[in-house]
Amino acid sequence: MNMKAVVIKSPGVYKIEEVPVPRPSQGEVLLKIEACALCGTDQRVLSGEKIVDVPIVGHEITARVAGTGPGVKNIKEGGRYVVQTVIGCGICPMCKIQRDNLCENTFKAIGYQFNGAFAEYMIMPKSGVDHGNLIPVPEDISAEVGTLIEPLSCCVNGMKYIPMEEMEHVLIFGGGIIGVLNGLVARARGARTVTIMDVSQERLDLHKKLGLPFDNLVNSRETNPQEWVDQHTNGRGVNAVVVAASVKAIVAPALKLLARAGHLSVFAGMPKSDPVSEIDLNLIHYGELNIHGATSSAYNEFITARDFLVSGKINGEALVTHRFSLDDFHKAVKTQADPSSGALKVIIIP
């Protein structure tokens, strides 16, 4: 029996092909893909910029169990799940406290070291089954919204260091889907004012068109962020800044936007070829500022993200702007990469 899949043939070259449906071995689960979303990392892999270990990618997944291998318990055929991407070693101190994203022995991930879900079926490996990487989701959440749980969980993870319930004003740099999700987490957790800054007016106009619940949409190409913050906070600064764009030039100036005891989340990774930035350490010292990193997520963040979406505290339906079949995968990739397309979240439905 064959299935359709997007197969990477060489860096930057991929094709939609017929390949055999995988069979679950001991301890494995066969998943039938309901939906899988494109993300920025997928774009880097598909363009050949980032190399992974497998020919099939895709890790923002909603799926049903289509079969199980020998020895699988508590996973029933027909069950509906999203896939926790990161699979830790299970034995290091970080994994033992369910922080697999900080695994000391280097975690493995779906769509990176194991085949992903830009296909009709995929295998959840035994290590993932054993580790609880299949997160159940209810029937009343759409498959498309289910794919948002993975990226939203990453934002939940990055935000967990910030006492958002006490925040008067949170500023997000970056109006793509990750910036939007960070802003929605801030709002869901009680931040009173949420501002999005981006250099693309098209993105900001899209936020307004979609009715996203942000207080200010600021074009940071046309408006000086420092002057804007000074004006809108009476010179005190904002309580938190999230850098959700891979632009290192934002980070040092962002410290100057913070009020005393403020929080800076460096959510986006910077290019490995040029990740170093000079910062004024006295700003941190005298302002008692807090600086946090954020990378991926683990089980607890998936549960929180799922519950935000299932409860309606975060409206996922508004974020899904485009849907494509596997046959139209090349068009989907082009649409997501084009700022003028009006795309926020692009979903592949096999």
C-alpha positions in Angstrom: 0.0 0.0 0.0 1.3 3.4 -1.0 0.8 7.0 0.2 1.6 10.5 -1.0 4.4 12.3 0.8 6.6 15.3 0.2 10.1 13.8 -0.1 13.3 15.9 0.1 15.6 14.6 -2.7 18.6 16.8 -2.0 19.1 20.2 -0.2 16.5 22.6 -1.7 14.9 19.9 -3.9 11.7 18.1 -2.9 8.9 16.3 -4.7 5.5 14.9 -4.1 5.9 11.1 -4.5 4.1 7.8 -3.9 6.0 5.9 -1.2 5.1 2.8 0.9 2.9 3.4 3.9 5.2 2.7 6.9 4.3 -0.3 9.2 4.6 0.1 13.0 7.2 -2.1 14.6 7.5 -3.1 18.3 6.2 -0.3 20.4 5.4 2.1 17.5 2.2 3.8 16.5 1.0 4.4 12.9 -0.7 7.8 12.6 -3.0 8.9 9.8 -2.4 12.7 9.3 -5.4 14.9 9.6 -3.4 18.2 9.2 0.1 19.5 9.4 1.1 23.1 9.4 4.1 24.8 7.7 6.5 26.7 9.9 9.5 28.9 9.4 11.9 26.1 10.2 10.2 23.9 7.5 10.9 26.7 5.0 14.6 26.7 5.9 14.8 22.9 5.5 12.9 22.9 2.2 15.1 25.6 0.8 18.3 23.7 1.7 19.4 26.2 4.3 19.0 23.8 7.2 19.8 20.1 6.9 17.9 17.4 8.8 18.3 13.6 9.1 15.1 12.5 7.3 13.5 13.0 3.9 10.0 13.8 5.2 9.5 16.8 7.5 6.5 18.5 9.2 6.0 18.6 13.0 2.9 20.7 13.7 0.5 17.8 13.6 -3.0 16.6 14.3 -3.5 12.9 13.6 -5.5 9.7 14.4 -4.1 6.3 15.3 -4.3 4.0 12.3 -2.5 1.1 13.8 -0.2 0.0 16.6 2.8 -2.3 16.8 3.2 -5.2 19.3 3.5 -4.1 22.9 1.7 -0.7 22.6 -0.6 -0.1 25.5 -3.1 2.7 26.3 -3.2 3.9 22.7 -6.3 2.9 20.8 -6.9 2.8 17.1 -9.0 5.8 16.1 -7.7 7.9 19.0 -7.0 11.6 18.1 -3.7 13.2 19.1 -1.3 16.0 18.5 2.4 15.2 18.5 4.9 16.6 21.0 7.8 17.2 18.7 10.8 16.8 21.1 11.8 13.4 22.4 14.3 13.6 25.2 16.7 10.9 26.5 14.4 10.3 29.5 17.3 9.9 31.9 19.1 13.2 32.3 18.0 15.6 35.1 16.2 17.9 32.7 14.2 15.1 31.1 13.3 13.7 34.6 11.5 17.0 35.4 9.7 16.9 31.9 11.9 19.6 30.4 12.9 17.5 27.4 13.6 20.6 25.3 16.7 21.1 27.5 17.8 17.5 27.3 21.4 17.3 28.3 22.0 14.4 25.9 20.5 16.3 22.9 16.9 15.5 22.2 15.6 14.0 18.9 12.6 15.4 17.2 9.8 14.5 14.8 10.5 16.0 11.4 14.2 16.3 12.2 15.5 12.9 13.3 12.3 11.0 12.6 10.1 11.3 9.5 7.4 14.0 9.9 3.9 14.6 8.7 3.9 16.1 5.2 2.5 12.7 4.2 -0.6 10.7 4.6 0.8 8.6 7.3 3.8 8.7 9.7 5.2 6.6 12.5 5.5 7.7 16.1 8.7 5.9 17.2 8.8 3.7 20.3 10.8 6.3 22.3 8.0 8.9 21.6 5.2 6.5 22.5 7.0 5.5 25.7 7.7 9.1 26.6 4.1 10.2 26.2 4.6 12.3 23.1 1.1 11.6 21.9 -1.1 14.3 23.4 -4.9 13.6 23.2 -7.2 16.2 21.8 -11.0 16.3 21.8 -13.2 15.8 18.8 -14.6 19.3 19.0 -11.3 21.0 18.0 -10.6 21.2 14.3 -7.6 19.5 12.9 -6.3 22.8 11.7 -6.5 24.4 15.1 -4.9 21.3 16.5 -1.7 22.0 14.5 -1.4 25.3 16.4 -0.8 23.5 19.7 2.9 22.8 18.9 3.9 26.4 18.1 1.7 27.8 20.8 3.4 25.5 23.3 6.7 27.0 22.4 5.3 30.4 23.2 3.8 29.1 26.5 7.3 27.9 27.3 9.0 31.2 26.5 6.4 33.2 28.5 6.5 31.0 31.6 9.4 33.0 33.1 7.4 36.2 33.0 4.7 37.1 35.6 2.3 38.0 32.8 -0.6 38.4 35.2 1.2 41.5 36.7 2.2 43.0 33.3 0.8 46.4 32.5 2.3 46.6 29.0 4.0 43.8 26.9 5.6 44.6 23.5 6.2 41.9 20.9 8.8 42.4 18.1 7.7 40.4 15.1 4.2 40.1 13.5 4.5 36.6 12.1 2.7 33.7 13.6 5.1 33.3 16.4 4.9 36.9 17.4 1.1 36.7 17.2 1.0 33.5 19.4 3.3 35.1 22.0 0.9 38.1 22.0 -2.1 35.8 22.5 -0.4 34.0 25.4 0.3 37.3 27.0 -3.3 38.4 26.6 -4.7 35.0 27.8 -2.5 35.2 30.9 -3.7 38.7 31.8 -1.4 41.3 30.3 -3.4 44.5 30.2 -1.8 46.1 27.1 -0.2 44.1 24.2 1.6 45.9 21.4 2.9 44.3 18.2 5.8 45.9 16.3 6.8 44.8 12.8 8.5 46.4 9.8 5.8 45.0 7.5 2.6 47.1 7.2 1.0 44.2 5.3 1.4 42.0 8.3 0.0 44.6 10.7 -3.0 45.2 8.3 -3.6 41.5 8.3 -3.8 41.4 12.1 -6.4 44.2 12.0 -8.3 42.4 9.2 -8.4 39.2 11.3 -9.6 41.0 14.4 -6.7 39.9 16.6 -7.0 41.2 20.1 -4.0 43.5 20.3 -4.1 47.1 21.5 -1.4 48.6 19.3 -0.1 47.6 15.9 3.1 49.7 15.2 5.2 49.9 12.1 8.7 49.9 13.5 10.2 50.8 10.1 8.3 54.1 10.1 8.1 54.7 13.9 11.1 54.8 16.3 10.4 52.2 18.9 12.1 54.1 21.7 10.2 57.3 21.0 6.9 55.4 20.8 7.5 53.5 24.1 8.5 56.7 25.9 5.4 58.5 24.6 3.0 55.6 25.5 4.4 54.8 28.9 5.2 58.3 30.2 8.9 57.4 29.9 8.7 54.4 32.3 9.1 51.7 29.7 7.2 48.5 29.0 7.1 45.7 31.5 8.2 43.0 29.0 9.6 42.7 25.5 9.5 39.5 23.4 11.9 39.4 20.5 10.1 37.0 18.1 12.1 37.9 15.1 15.6 36.6 14.2 17.1 40.0 14.1 19.9 40.5 16.6 19.9 44.2 16.1 16.6 44.3 18.1 18.0 42.8 21.3 20.3 45.5 22.7 17.9 48.4 22.0 15.0 46.3 23.5 16.7 46.5 26.9 16.3 50.3 26.8 12.6 49.9 26.3 12.1 48.1 29.6 10.8 49.6 32.8 12.7 48.8 36.0 12.4 45.1 36.9 11.3 44.4 33.3 11.6 41.2 31.4 13.2 40.5 28.0 12.5 37.2 26.2 14.9 36.3 23.4 12.4 33.9 21.8 13.9 33.8 18.3 17.2 32.1 17.5 19.8 34.2 15.7 21.9 33.1 12.7 24.6 30.8 13.9 27.1 32.6 11.7 26.5 35.9 13.5 24.8 35.5 16.9 26.9 37.9 19.1 25.6 41.2 20.2 27.0 43.9 22.6 24.8 44.9 25.4 25.0 47.5 28.2 25.4 45.3 31.3 24.7 48.3 33.6 21.1 48.4 32.2 20.6 45.0 33.6 22.4 45.7 36.8 20.9 49.0 37.8 17.4 48.2 36.4 17.3 44.7 37.9 16.2 43.5 34.4 15.4 39.8 33.7 16.6 38.2 30.5 15.2 34.8 29.3 15.8 32.4 26.5 13.2 30.1 24.9 13.7 27.0 22.9 11.0 24.5 21.8 8.7 23.1 24.5 7.8 19.9 26.4 4.8 18.1 27.8 3.4 20.6 30.3 3.5 23.4 27.7 1.6 21.3 25.2 -1.1 20.7 27.8 -1.4 24.4 28.6 -1.5 25.3 24.9 -4.1 22.6 24.1 -6.3 23.9 27.0 -6.0 27.5 25.8 -7.3 26.5 22.4 -9.9 24.0 23.5 -11.4 26.5 26.1 -11.5 29.3 23.5 -9.3 31.5 25.7 -7.2 31.7 22.5 -9.1 31.7 19.2 -7.2 29.5 16.9 -9.6 29.5 14.0 -8.8 33.2 13.3 -5.2 32.3 12.7 -5.6 29.7 10.0 -5.6 31.7 6.7 -4.8 29.1 4.0 -5.3 25.3 3.5 -3.6 23.2 0.8 -3.5 19.5 -0.2 -0.2 17.6 -0.6 -0.6 18.0 -4.3 -0.4 21.8 -3.9 2.5 21.7 -1.5 4.8 23.8 -3.7 2.1 26.5 -3.8 1.6 26.3 -0.1 5.3 27.0 0.5 5.3 29.9 -1.9 2.2 31.4 -0.3 3.6 31.2 3.2 6.9 32.9 2.1 5.1 35.8 0.3 4.2 38.7 2.7 1.6 40.0 0.2 -0.4 36.7 0.2 -2.1 37.5 3.5 -0.9 34.2 5.0 -0.6 33.8 8.7 -0.9 30.1 9.2 -0.7 27.7 6.3 -2.1 24.2 6.8 -1.5 21.0 4.7 -4.4 18.6 4.7 -3.4 15.3 3.1 
